[in-house]
Each structure stands twice: as structure tokens, then as C-alpha cells.
Amino acid sequence: MSEALEKIRKLVAMQEEKNPAYRAVLDFYKKIAEARNNLQASLNITMAGISEEMKTIQTREGFPLIGHEDFVIDIPSSVSLFESLCRIGKEATEKMNINIQALEEALAINAFNLKEALRRHSDESYLNRIAEEFDVDKPIFQFLIHMSIQPSLEANVERLKERVDLKNWLRGYCPVCGSPPLMSELKGDGQRFFQCSFCGFHWPGERLKCPFCENRDHSKLHYFYEEKKEAYRVDLCDNCMQYIKTVDSRKLGYQPDIILEDILTTHLDILASGKGYKRPVPSPWGL
């Protein structure tokens, strides 16, 4: 068992005891982590190199290293993980069960090509067309596709992370793939770090700036948090009316798993939405 999986299991066990209302989704997350862990050894990712000159140009001009479509996906392992996620998902909720059964029936008669769907993971119009044709909930289908390729994405990031010039990248979008952040984290002496909503890469960013519209007007930047839960807050921007959730790991007694913290703070999304703010990258775990 990997250290990452062991960490998730311990965190899930702790949070299930503290937050029994989240038990079902936490167990779902743990089972997905276990399925992903089982495939790590079989991943086969080979990437083309990026020259130092190209890296310098990309950083200076604000371009990410690669686009979503440029990630190398290990199709065999992704297919295997998709099948595992379907088995897990059918036991999670009735809604997922119904939708997954529809997908499995379509696959059984070769009505659509799963390998092609995994290759075209970032082609929303293509994925939406499949979902509509087989009357499948779009967020559920996209969730299954994205979770299936996540190990490949992380393997790409592992090979690319040393090519990122973090000292000269103070932008609100991912330096690897250009995606917006899922959440941010405060740690150390209060430095802010973002986690990419697509590839999972972590990068440092400016604390007093909206990552989405780059607003620095402090009169339009504020946050709220629940009483007695100051480790979690929602950073709001009145310029673009968008928000990002932030976890202050200095106020926790453990090193957080950002995806897990996202799940545990779903109620903050509801509160922020009620105040009229939008999250650019809604969490798929709301399923």
C-alpha cells in the first residue's frame, strides 16, 4: 500500500468519526483511492521533452507548459479504472447506479467507444453528445472519465513539475495545464498555495489577489468562515463575483488532503452560492 493511500485511509477514518453525516461520500472517496492505488504499478507514461528555452518563453508570456489535450493518457489502465469506478459507483447512490447501468448497456453493444472517450477527455461537446445520446447525467459521465484518467494526469505532472519556474509564476491558473485552482491552502508563514482543478499540481500564489480575475483591490476582496471553524474559509471577490475555498493547514492537527477537504466543506459552497457568488470549478463530489 502506498503512503498516499495510507494517508487517505487514516484521514477518512478520522473524518468519518468527526463528521458522520459525510460517511457515505467519504467511503466512496476511499474506495476510489484504493482502486487508483491498485493501478499505479501498471501505469505506462512516456512524454516528449520541453527545452529550457521553451520553458523560459512560456513562463515569461504566461503560457502553461501543455494543454489538456497534450496529456499522455495510459488508455489500458484508464479503461480498467473506469470499470472499477462503475462497480464502486453503482453501490454509492441510486442515481449513480441508474446512470452507470445505462453506460454499461451502451458499452455492451459497442454503442460508443470508451477508449475514444478517454482520449477525448477534454472535448466537452463530444462527451456531452455521448451523455445526451444515452440519457446519462453529464456531470456523472464527466466525473467517471476524469477520475479514470487522473492517475495518468498525475504521472504527467510528476514528469513535468521540475520544468516549472515557480519563482516567476504568480498567476492564478496552473503553470502546467492552465486550469483554475480547485482550492487554496495557507501554510508555513501564511503563504498561499493553489491546487489545480484538472491535473492536481500545487503552486504558490499571491495571498491578496483573486486568482480568477486578478483583482487586487482589497476593498473588493473579503472572506467568511463559520464560527469555531476558522481553519476553513471562503475567499470572495466582488469584482468578478466568484469565490474559492481555502483551508488554513496551520490550524489543523494534520496535513490535509485537499480533495477530502473539498468534500468536507460542501456546505460552504452552498453558503457562498446563497450570497450570490459563483465557483468557477464546481466540485464533482457534490454528486
N, C-alpha and C positions, 0 to 999 in steps of 0.2 A: 504494500500500500504506500502511495506517495505521501510526502509530507503535506502537500496541499490538501489531499483528501482527508488525511487525519485531522488537519486543522478545521476543515469544514464540518466533519462529524462532531468534533468537540464543541464547536460554536453552535451547531444546530441543537445538540443535546442541551446546552446551556440555555439557549433562547426558547426552546420548547417548554422548559420548566418555568422560565420567567414570563413567557407570552403564550399561554396555552391556546389562545384564540387563533394563533398563526400556525398551529401544529400541522395542519394538513398541507399547507403550501411549503412549510419548512421541510417536511418529509419528502415532498415532491422534489424540492431543490436538491436534497441529499441524494436521492435515488438517481437524479440526472448526473450529479457529480460522480457518483460511483460508476455509472455507465460510461462516462467520458474517461475516467481513470483506466478502465479496462482496455481502452483502445490506444492509450498513449504509446505503448511499445510498438504498435504496428504502423504508426504514422510514417509516411514517406514524403518529405517535402524537399524539393530542390529548387533553389532560387537563383536568378541571374544577379550578377554583381552590380553595384552602383558606385561610380567613380567618385573620388574626393571632390573633383571639380563640380560634378553634377550636384553633389550633396550641398556644397557651398552656395551654388546658384539657387537651389530650391529653398534653402533656409533664408537667404537674403531676400528673395522675391515672395516668400510666404507660401510656397507650394509644398504640399505633403510629399513624402517620398514616393508613394504609389497610390493609385486609385482603388476603389473597391473591386473593380473587375480584374485588377492585376494580381490579387492574392492567389497564390498557388493552393489549390484545394486537392486534398487526397480523397478522391472520389470513393474508392472501396471502403475506407474507414468511415466516411461520412454516410454512405448508404447503410452500413452496419449500425451506426449510431442512430440514424433516423428510425430504423426498425426497432431498436431498443427503446427509443423515446416514445414510439407509438404504443408499445406494450405498457410502459410506465404511465403514459398519459391516459390510457383507457381506464385505469384504476384510480385516477386522480379526481376527476369530476365527470358528471353525466354529460355535460356539454362537450368536453374533450372526447369522451367516448364516442358520442354520436358523430362528431366531425372526423375523428380518426378512422372510424369504420367506413365512412364514405370515401376517404382517401385510399384505404386498403382495398376496397371493392374496385376502385378505378385502376389501381396498380395491378390487381389480379387479372384484369382483362387487357392490360397494356394500353389503357386509355391515355396515359401520359407517361413521359419518360422521367423517372426520378433522377437519374444521373444528369440529365439536361437541366432539370430544375435546380439541382445543387450547383452546377456550373454557372447558371444564370441567377445566382442568389441575390444579386443586386438589381436585377431587372424587374422593378415593381410591376410594370404593366404586364409582363409575362406571367409572373406569379399570381397577380390579380385575375388574369384571364383563366388560369387553371382553377383558382378558388371559385370563381363565378360559374364555370362550366360544370363543376361537380358539387355546387351548392355547399361549399365549405367556408367556414368563418375565416376571413382573410387574416386577422391577427393570429389565429391559431396555426394556420398553414405557414405563415412567415416565421412564427416562433419556432416551429419544428425545423424548418430549413436552416434558420440562423443557428440554433443550438447544435444542429448536426455538423455544421462547418466550423463551429467555434474552436475545437482543438486545432484545426488547420490554421485558423487565423492566428491563434496564439503561437503556433510554431513559426509562422511567418514573422511575427513580432519579435520572437526570440532571436531570429537571424538578422533582423533589421535594426534592433534597438541601439546597437553600438554605432550605427551610421547617423543617428540623430544628434544634431548640435543643440542640446538643451540650453546651453548658456545664452544662445542668441534666439531662442524661441519663446516669446512671451505672448503667444496668441491663445485665443480661447478654443481653437479647434486642434484636433490631433495632428502632430507633426508626421506621423506615419501614414495615416489614411485620410485626414481632413475632416473627420466626423466630429460632431459636437460632443461634449462630455456628458456622461450619464449622471455622475455626481461629483462633488469635490470633497476633499478631506483636508483638515487642518492638523498639522503635526509639528513636532520639533519646537522651534521657537515661534510657531504660528504661521509657518509658510503654507501656502495653499497648493494642493496638488489636484489634478483632474484625472478621471479615468474615462477613457474613450468608450462611447456607447456602441461602437462597432467591433473594434479589434482588441479592446481591453488595455491598451497601452496607458501608462501613467506618465504625466509630465507636470512640471511646476508651472504655476501661472501667477498672475498678479492678484492680490487679495482684494483690492478695492477697484475692481473693474468687472463689468458684465461680460461674461465670456461669449455672449451671443451677438451683442450689438456694439461692444467695446466702449460702452458708456462709462465715463469716469466722474461724472457729476455726482458728488456724494449726496446731494440733496435728493437725488432720484434713485439712490441705492440704499436699501434697508433690508431688514430681515425680521423674522419672528420665530419663536420657538415655544414649545409647551412648557408650562411651569413644572419644575423638578426634572425636566429632561433637556438640560442645556447642551448636552452632547450632540443633539440633533437640531438643526435649524433649516429654515428655508430662506435663501437669498433672493430678494425680489428686485426687479429693475422696472422703474416706472417709465423708462424711455421706450422700451420695446414690449413691456408688459409680459415678460417671460421670467421664469424662475429656475433655480437649480437647488437641489437639496445638498446640504453639507453636513458631514459628520466630523466632530472635533475629537480625534482619537486620543488627545491628551486627557480627555475627561472620561475615558473608558478604562476599564481594567483589563483590556485585552486588545490585541491588534485586529482591527476589523476586516471582514471580507466585504467589499463594497456592494457586491450583488446582494448579499444577505442583508446588509443594512438598508438597501433599497427596498427589499421586501418588507422589512420590519417597520418602515416609515411610510407605508402606503397611505395611512390616514393623513399624513402631511400633504400629500398630493391633493387629497380631497379638500383640505382646508385652503390650500393655495388656489385651487380652481374656484372655490367658493368666493374668493376675494377678487376674482376676475383675471388671474394670471394664468399663463399657458406654459406647459412644459414642452420644449421642442422635441424631446425624445421620450415619449411615454414609456414607462416600464412594461415589458411584456408579461411580467409576473403578476399583473393585475388579473390575468386570466384565472 
